[in-house]
Amino acid sequence: MKPVGILWAQRGNLFESRTMLREIAALRSQ
């Protein structure tokens, strides 16, 4: 896992983290 992911988790920015997960899911579904 990249340090950036850890920073997002520490910030607790649920909106951004969920948005990233949705983008990753979209890429995988293609």
N, C-alpha and C positions, 0 to 999 in steps of 0.2 A: 504494500500500500504506500502511496506517495505521501510525503509529509503534508501536502496540501489537504489531503483527506482528513488527516489528524487535526489540522488547524480548523477545518470546517466543523468537526465534531466538538472541538473545544469551544468554539464560538457558540455552538448550540443553535446555529441558524437552520432551523428545520425546513423553512421554505426553500432555501437554496439547495440544501442536501436532497430534498425530495425532487426538486427540479432536475438536478443532475441525474438522479436515479431514473427519472422518466426519460431523459434524453438518452441515457445508456440503453434502456429497455427498447427505445425506438430504433436505435442503431442495430441492436441485436435482432429485432424482428424483421429487419430489411433483408 
